[in-house]
């Protein structure tokens, strides 16, 4: 089995944002962070020994949490360990997520010199009040300062995560966010609607009636505005929530969308090693203590059935605007997708949500706005 992507979870943050349901922890000591890095190294070696994998990494992604909460020394140490123990393509994409205000020139220079070539900043908004509502610790000024430092040390591939559908946000505010981002001449923009999850501060506020669900029509208009505005300014809309200048599509996420094998390290991290999906359990203390004993961290594994694998290949692939290559589907599964999903294809074609074109099934412009309806059809049609 060929594995081309590695995800490394860094679960530390300065503060927990009001909407965040990712596995992350605040107030962690230097000692705990050092122990965690050593545990990650041990998990990497255990996986390398245990799994019969042909590893040739084309992508490494440090996500979180906030990886840049770690010292540059720890991050570089971890990256150098991976480079020493796993074959890596010469032109591999190596990404680090960062929050504005958690980097300085020295930290960015160390990362760049160690081989990191893509930065993804969790910007979310340029509106000071919106940032406060979200529980973000950075200011608009931090965004500009961190971005300028990234360019100064040599980064030429920078993404901003932007968020719409925020409490109290209107279309004009979202337009200002897009304008400010475009003024910086980025290579990539990810645009996500705020999703309120149970167990988060926002989720609690919604249960108490202090926070209302965002208007669906306004959210759709915000999505359309991003689609139109970014498209007119040099960005190609290549995935439901992602826009890139030519040649700067996120290679790591493409591996997810094409449902190719990948390996994940850290508590809460997922690995996809067909036909198995493995999830490390999200208890930081257990993760570290078991690896310090030389044991595998606690995890759960699910063997996916052929129908499930085919469904996931369809609805993940349809997230890409290029769509699902029918020949690739047949080569992988030995079946024609049109025979596997006759009802879903017929229904979505009749409603103008998908189209068959040059050997691909892909979303139409209307389908792009109603993507979840399409994905559900392929989820249940086999």
N, C-alpha and C positions, 0 to 999 in steps of 0.2 A: 504494500500500500504506500503510495507516494504522498508525503505530507509536505506542503509548501508554505504553510503559515503557522506562526507561533503567536499566541496571545499570552501576555503576562499581566496578571492583575495586581495592582498596587492599591490596597484598600484604605489608604490614609488620606484624611482631609483636614483642613484647618477648622471648618465648621460643616455641619450637615445642612444642605439646602432644604427649603421648605417643601420641595416637590420630589426630592430624591428618594428612590427606593432601591438604589444600587447598594451592594455590600460595601460599606465604608465605615471607618472609625475615626473619631477625633481624640485629641489629647494623648496620642501615643508617644511613649518615651523613645529616646535615641536607642536605648538597649533593646526595646521591643522591635524597633525597625531593623536593627542589625541582625537580630535573631530571625526575623522574617526573611531577610535577603538570603541568609544561609539556608533556611528551609526551602526557599524557591530553588536554590541550586541543587539541593538534595532531591527534590521532586523531579527536576529536569533529568538528573542522572538516573533515577529510578525508572522513569518513563523510557529513557533511551535503552536501558538494559532490558526492561520487561517487554516492551512492544517490538514486534518485528516490523519496523517501519523503515521505509526508504525516505530519509529526511534530506531535503534540499530546499532550504528556506528561501523563498522569494519575498517574504514579508514577515516582519516582527512588529508587534504592536503592544506598547506599554499603555494600558488603560487603567481606569480607576472608578472611584476614588480620584486622587490627584497625584499622579506619579511625581510631579515636580515639588511635592511637599517633602520628598526625600532630598537629602544632600546630593549634589552632583557627583560626589565621590561614590556614594552607594549605587546610584543609577549607572554610572560608568562601570563600576566593578561588576554589576550584574550583566550588563551588555557585553563586556569583555569575556565574562565567563561563558555566555551563550556563544559568542564568536569562536571561542576556543574549543567548544564541545559539540557544535552542530555545524554541518556543512551549510554555507550561506552563499547564495548567488552574489557575484561581484556587484551587480546593479540592484541588489535587494532594496525594497522600501522599508525603512526603519522609522516608525512613527512613535512619538511620545505625546500623550495628552497633557495639557498644561492649563492652569488657570492664570489669567492676568494677575500680576501682583505676587505670584509665587516663583518668579524667575528674576535673576539678575544677569548682568553681562557675563560674569564668570561662569555661572551655571550653564548658560546657553552655549558659551564657547566650549566648555568641557564636553557637553553632549554632541555638539557639531563635530568636534575633533575626534570623538569616539565612533562616529559613523552615523549618528542620527541625521536623517535627511528630510524628515517631514514633521512639522509641528501642528498640533490641533488645539487651538485655544477655545476654551469654554466661555465664550463672550456673552451669549444669550441676548443681551440688549445693550444699547448705548444710553438708555434712559436711567438716570440715577435713581429715581423713585421706583421704577420697575425692578431694578437690581435689588433694592432694599426689600421689596415685597417678596422676591424670590429667595431671599436669604443669602444672596451672593456677597462675598466680602470685598470684591474689587469695585473700583469706581471707573467711570468712563476714561478718566485720565490714566488709570492703570492699563487699560486696553491699548491706548496709543503708545505708552511708554514701553510695554512689553513687546509690542509688535515692532517698534523701531529698533529695539535691542536685537530681536531675532534677525532682522534684515542686516543689521550692522555686523553681526558675527558671521553671516554668510548663508543663512537659510533662504532657499529659493522656492520652497514648497510649503505654504502655510494655509491652513484651513481655519475658518471661524465657524463654530456652532452657534446658530442663531435660533431664537425661540419666539413663536407667535402664539396668540390665544392666551395671553397673560391676563390676570385679573385687572380689569379697568383699562385694558389696552384698546385703542381704536385703530382704524385703518391708516390714519395719518401717522401715528407713532410708528407703526410697522414700516411704512414707507420711509420714514426718516432713518430707521435702523438699516434698511437696505442701502439707502443712499450713502450713509456713513461708511458702511462696509465696502461698498464699491469704490469709494474715494481712496481706499488704501491699496488698491490694485492687488487683491488676493489671487491665489491660484484656485481655491476651492471654497465652497460655502455649503454647509449642511443646514437645512431649514426644517425645524421640527415644531409641531404643535404641542403645547404643554398638555401632558396627560396626567391627570390627578389620580394617584394611586392610594389605596387604603393603607393605613399605617403611617402615612407621612403627615406632617403638620397641615398641609393643604387638605389632605384627605379627612383629617379630623375636623377642620373648619367647615368642610362641605357637609359632613354628617351633622354638625351643629347648626347648619343653616347660615353660617357667617360668610360662606363663599358659594357663589352660584355657578352652575355649569356654563361654560362659554357658549355663546350663540353659534350654532352650526353654520348658518349662512355667512356670518361675518368671518368665521374661520376659513370657510371655503374661498371667500373673496381675498383673504390674506394669502392663501396658497396660490390663487390665480395671479395675484399681484407679483409674488416672487417669481413665478414661472415666466410671466411676461417681462418683468423688469430686468431680471438677470439674463434672460435670453437676448434682450436687446443690447446688453452690455458685455458681450463676449463670453458668456458662460453657456455651456451645453448642459441641458437638463438630462442627465444620463440614468438617474435612478429616482424613485418616487420622491425622496427627500434630499437629493444631492445634486449639486451643480458644480461643474469644473471647466476650467479653460482646457483647451485641447492638449491632451497628453498628461493631464494631472488628475485623472480619476483615481480614487482610492483603490489601490491594488489589493490591499488586505481585505476590505469589505467585499470586493468582487469575488474573492474565494468563498465567502459566506453565501453570497447571492447565487453563486453557481453550485452550491452544496458540495464543494470539494472538501477533502479531509483537512482538519486542522487540529492543533494541539493547544490546550489551555493549561496554564499553570497558576496556582493560587487558590485560596478559598473562594467558592462561588464561581470559579472559572469552568467553562464548558469545553469539552473536546468532542469532535465529530470524527469518528473512525469507523466508517461504514462497515457493517450495519449497526454499529453501536454509537450511542450518544452517552457521554460520561459527564456527570456534574460533580465537582468537588463540593462537599458540604461547607456551608458558610460559617463555621465556628473557628475564629482565628486562633484561639488558645489550643484547640484540639489539632488543628492543622500543624501548628508549630511543634507541639509536644510529640506528636506521632512521628514526624519527620526527624526530630532530634534523636528518636529511638531507632531510626533506620527503617521505619515502617511507612507504607503508603498512607497518604492522608485519607480521611473518611470521604467516601464518594458513593454515588448511586449510578448504576449503569442500566441503560434501556436498549434492548435489541429491537431495532425498527423493522417492521414488516416491509415486504416489497411494495404493497400499495401505499404505505406511509412514505417510503422513500420517493416514490413517483410523485405523490401529492406535493411533498415538500420541494421537490425539484421544480414543479410547475409554479407554485405560488411564490417561491423565492425568486425564481427566474423572471417571472412576470413583473417583479419590482423594477427590473432593469428596462429602460425604454426600448432597448434593442429586442427584448423579448426572449423567448425560449427557442433555441435552435432544434428543430424537429429531428434532424439527422443525428445530432449529438444525443438527444433523448433516446433514439432508437439504438444507437451504438452502446449506450450505457445499459439499457434495460431489455433490449431485444424485442421491444414492442413499440408500435406507433402510438404517439400521444393522442391522436384523433380517435383511435380505437379504445384507448384506456379511459378517456374522458368525453364520451360522445354527448352526454346530456349537458355538461358544463359548457362545452364549446358551442353547442347549438344554442343554448340559452343566452350566453354572453354575446354571440354573434348577432342574434336577433335583436338584442337591446343596444347594439352598437358600442359595446364595451371592449371588445377585442377585434382583431383582424388577423387574417392569415395572409402573409405576404413574403414572397421569396424564401420560403422554407422556414419561416419564423411565425410563432404565435406571439402577439404583443398587444399591449393596451392601446386603445385609441385615445384621442385627447379627452373624450368623455370618460373613458375607463380610468384614465389617470386620476381624475377627480373622485372617482367612486371605486378606487382600487380594492378596498376591503371587501366590497360586495363580490368582486371577481375572485379574490383569493379564497373566500369562503366556498364558492361553488366548486373549486378544484379540490378543496379540502375534503369534501363529503361525496365526491362523485366516483368513488371506487370502493 
